Amino acid sequence: MKCAVCNQRIETTFLNKLLGTVIKDSKGKKKGVCSSCQKKHADKNDLLKKIK
């Protein structure tokens, strides 16, 4: 899965769990966000504005 903000590949653990988070946009679609973008944009509303 790619990050919705920076379009880089999100790393996974050996059990295929994301090293980041998944958020829902206003339409209810799930978007993956990597941990580095999550640190830069701490607020969920700020992350939703940065999604490409």
Secondary structure, DSSP 8 states (H G I E B T S, - for coil): -B-TTT--B--B-TT--BSEEEEE-TTS-EEEEEHHHHHH--SHHHHHHH--
